[in-house]
């Protein structure tokens, strides 16, 4: 039977989230009903709220979720009520050419799996369909999620930490380990020290990078970067960032990772590479941004510029592995969450995220503390 739930809805963009009652449909055959414990706040959510990215309202944002399985559809395999699960927006079909080639983040059926179903997942009091972002809509008491957008995790993982595994951690770690494949002894620069950037920084150390340079404009985050394993930091407010990184690395880094989502910082990432280096873009860049690179560097120096969606992840394997590395003390994922709010104060949570002072902000929706 359908359920009435509280959810934070974006009804106007730009605008603010409004907590209201929605009607949640029953699970379709391949869907899982999840009671949300915590949901992470992502800059992509913020940019839909502030109008940087176009969106269709009304919408329930939030795609980083940890919660408990309440009910499963008739065709669901591998999940039962009581399981603790994490969501990932890179849902996959498992049968298209990309999935069969091991590139699930490029699944040709992602859009269909996220959105197409006989009835709306969510309906408001006016009878309007409310779109759950990425087929998740995590800023709600419950959510309906396709089974191929979920992975089970241990009850031992701290809830706030679990809520950021499906995007921030997966994107930053995967960009280094899967997309760029950083090798031991190489040098790395990470531009933008939020949740994704700090995950990338830790992944670079895990991969054996001999030098990891953190770049940001917030002094507090530069100090934190050294605590998380950066060997050097560069304050982007002080002079020529590219020249500073090239000087620290003896002529340029093997890998530069961009986590800001700006055409300007992508150009900087490319320029700070040594010959043969690779710049990997993790940030979501608005279509209107221009990226300036020197064409001669592409062929004379064999530099590469590549995109990276969700860390080119294999999240059903990656997320449990990252959680285990955190338990072992190899990664410091618990420390990435620096602020917690609840559903009633979620707009304040987004103000905290927009301030740039926090690494990652999460909202406690229900469940365990």
N, C-alpha and C positions, 0 to 999 in steps of 0.2 A: 504494500500500500504506500501511497505517496506520503512524504513527511514534510512538516513545516519546520524550517530552520532559520536561524538568524545569519545574515551575511552582510558584508560590507560591499555596497554596490556603487559603481561609478555611473551616474546618470547623465552627467554632462562633462565634456572635455574641451578645454581644461576645467577642472572642478575639484571637488573633494569627495571622499567616500562617505556614503550614508548607510548606516546600519538599519536594515529593514528585514521584514519576514518574507521569505520566499517559499514556494512549493517545490520540493525536490522529487523528481520522478523515481519510479522503481528501476532497478538495474536491468539493462538490456542483457542478452545472453552472454556477451563477453565483458561485461562491466562489473566492477567491484565497488560496493558502497563502503566508504571510509569515514570514520569519525575522526575529525581533525584534532590533533593535539597542539601542534605548533606549525606556523607557516612563516617562512623567511620572506623578507622584503627585498626585491630585486630592483636595480635601476631601470630595467625595462618596464616594470610596473609604474615607477615614478614618472617615466617619460610618457606613458599613456595618460597619467593623471594631469601632468603639466602641459600636455599638448605637443610635446616634442615629436612624438610618433602618432600617426593617425590611428584611430581606434573606432570601433562601432559600439555605441552604448544602447541600452544598459549592459554592463559587463561586470562580472565578479573577477577581480584580478587575483594574483597569487598562484604560483606554480611550484613553489618549494614547500612540500608538505610532509609531515610525519604524522601517522595516525594508526588507528586500529580498524581492522576489517570487521564490518558489522554483518554484511550479507554479500553473497556472490551470485552472479548470473548463472544460468543453466549450462553454459558452455565454458565456464571459467575452469582453468586447470592450474593447480599449484598454490592456490590461496584458499584458506578456510577462515571462518569467523574467529576472531581472537588474534590472528596474525598481526604483527606490527610491520608496517610498510612505509616506504618512502616513494614519493612520486618523482618522475622525470619527464620533462615535456617532449623529449625525443622519442615518442612512441614509434613503434616499428611494426611492420606487418610480418616480416620474416620470410616473405616469398618473392618480393620484387627483385630486380637485378641488383640494386644497391645492397639490400639486406643479404642476398646470397653472396655478394662480394665482400661481406664483412663491414659494410659502411652504413650501419643502421641509422646514423644521424641524418642521412640523405634519403631515407625511405620515401619512395614515390607516393605512398598511401598515407603519409602522416596527416595531412589535412582531413582526409576522409575519416580516419580513425578518431581524430580529435573532435570532430564536429557533427558528422552525419549520423543521424539516428531517427527512428520513426516519430518521436515526440521531443520537445525541448527538455533538456535536463532540468532547467530551472525556469520558473514562471513567477512574475511578481503579482502584487495585489490587483493590478490593472489588467491582468491576463496577458501581459506581454512576455515574450520569451526573453530570458536574460542569458547572455552568452558567458560560459565559463572559459576564461582564458586558457588556451592550449589544451582545452578539454579537461581542465583540472578545476580552476576556480577555488583556490585554497583559502581565501579569506571568508570562510564560512564554517558553520559547525559540522557540516557533513559535505562530502563530495562524491560524485560518481566518476570513476576513472576506468579507462580501458585497461585490461589486465596486462597489456604490453607496455604500459606506462608506469608499472609498479615493480618494486623489488622488496622482498622481505629482509628485515634486519633484526639484529639481536636486541633484546629488551635492555641489555646493558648500556647501549648507547644513550648518552644524555639527550633528552628530547630536543633542546635548542640546537644542539650540534646536528642531530639527525635531520632537522628541518632544512639545513643548508647543503646537505650532501647532494641533492638532486640537481642543483644548478651551479652555485658558486664554486663549490669544491670540485665537482665533476668537470666544470669548464676549465678552471685554472690548472688542475692536475692533468687533465687529459690533453690540454694544449701542449704541455711540455712533454708528456710521456707518449702520447699517441700522434698528435699532429706534427710536432717538430722533431720528436725523438732525440732529445738532447742526450749527448754521450758523455761519459766520464772525461773530465779534464777540459771541457769546453767552457766558454764564458757566456754569461746570460745577463741581459738587462730586462727589467720588468717596469713598464711605465703605467702608473696608476695603481695605488696600493689600497684597494678595497678588498672585499671578500675574494673576488676572483684573482686579483693581483697577489694577495698573500698566499693563496693556494698555489699559484704558479711559482712563487718564490720558494715555497717548501718543496714543491715537486722538483725544482731545479737542483736543490741540495740533495734530494733523494736520488736523483739521476746521476749524481757525482760531479756536478759542475764545479770547477775550481774557483770560479769567480761569479758572484751573483750581485748585481747592482740594482738597488731599488730606487725608483724615480717617482717623486711626488711633490706637491706644493704645500703639504701640511707637515710642519716640523714634528708633531707628535707621531705621525705615521712613519716618518723617516727613522725616528728613534725605535719604534716598534719593529721596523724591518730588521734592524740589527739584532734585536732579541729573537726574531724568527729565523735568523740564519743568513741574512744578507752580509756579504763581505764589505760592501761599500754602499753609500747612498749619495744621491744627487738631488739637491733642492732645485726644482725646475724654475723657481722664481729668480735664481741667481745666475744671470748670464746665459751663455750658450750651452744648452743641455747636451746637444750632440757633441760639441767639442769636449765637454767635461767627461762624458762616457767614453769617448774615443781615447782621451788621455789616460783615464783610469785603466782601460783595457789594453793599452799598448797598440792602438791603431784601429780599434773596433771590436765588437763582440761577435761571437759565432751566432748567437740567437738574441733577437729582441722581441718581447711580447707586449702588445698594446692592449690595455684593459680600460681605456678611458672612453672610447667610442667617438673619437674626433679625427677628422681628416688631417688636422695639423699634427697630432701626435703620431699618427700612422706614418706621415712623412718623416718625422723625427726618428721613428723606429727603423725605417729603411736606411736613413742616412748614417745612423750610428753603427751599422754593420761593417765588419771586415769583409774583404773579398771572399766570395763563396758563402756568405752568411745568409740567414733566413729570418725575415720578419713575419711574425704570426699575429694576426689581428683577432683578438678575442672580444673586443668591445663592439657594441651595436652602433654603427655609424649611420646617421640620418642620410637619406639619399641626396640631399642638397649639398653635402660636404664634398669639397674638392680635395684630392690627394695629390700633392706635388712630389714627384720623384724625378731624379735625373736618369733619363733613358739610357745614357751611356753606361751607367752602373749596372744595368740589367745584363748587357752583353760583354762589356769589357771586364767587369768584375764578377760576373755570374752570381749576382745577388738575386734573392728570391723574395717575393711578397706573396703571402698566402692567407686565405681566410680560414677560420676555425669555428664551426658551429658546435656548441655544447661540448667542446673538448674532444670531438671525434670519438665520443665515448662508446663503450660497451657496458652500459650502466648496470646491467644485471650481474656482471662480474666485478666491475670497478667499485661500485658503492660498498658492498660488503668488504672488499679488500681495503679501501681507504678507512673504513670504520675499524678494521682489525689493526691497521698500522697506527691509528690513533690510540687504540687500547694498549698497544705495545710501547707507545711513547716515541715512535718513529716520526709521527706527525703531531702537530699541536693544533688540532681542529677545534677543540673546546674553546680555545682562546680567541677564535675568530669572531665569536658572538660577543659583542660588547654592549648591547642594549636590548632589553626586552620590554614589550608593551602588551596590551591585550586588544580584543576586538573593539571595545568601546573607545580606546585611545589610539586607534590605528592611524588617524591623520597626524597625530603628534609623532608617531613612529616614523612616518614619511618625512616629517620636518627634520627629525634627527638624522635620517639617511641622507637628506639633501644637504645637510650642514657640512658633510665631508669629514666630520670628527670621528665617526664610528666606522669600524671595520665592517661589521654586518649586524643588521637589526632584525629581530624576529618578533612575531606576535604570538602570544600564548592564547590559543582559542579555547582549549579545554583539555581534559585529561590530566596526566601527571605533571608535577612541577619539575 
